[in-house]
Amino acid sequence: KGVLEEGLPPGFVERMTEFRVGRALCFMIPAREDLITLKLDAASSNLAERAKHVSDLHDLAPTPAEWEAALRHVEARFISPADAAVRDARTIRADIEGTS
């Protein structure tokens, strides 16, 4: 299951920013911390699109605090810290921090 079926990070909706175009069109933009969390979750659980999400994470250059928050969310979504997705999330972080 994906994050949308499992649940968004706590406070996700409250942190969104509204961006209006004219009177009829409204975009809701996720906060940076939530975007990082969603990207890490997708990169660690969606092998088919991993490269795209890892590239986005590299471009976002998360701070250590942002990494920790994102890892906590990924770890909470899976059964145990030994789960492959959790290991992958930690590896993705290490790879990106090593190349920044």
Secondary structure, 3 states (H helix, E strand, C coil): CCHHHHCCCCCHHHHCEEEEECCCEEEEECCHHHHHHHHHHHHHHCHHHHHHHHHHHHHHCCCHHHHHHHHHHHHHHCCCCCCHHHHHHHHHHHHHHHHC
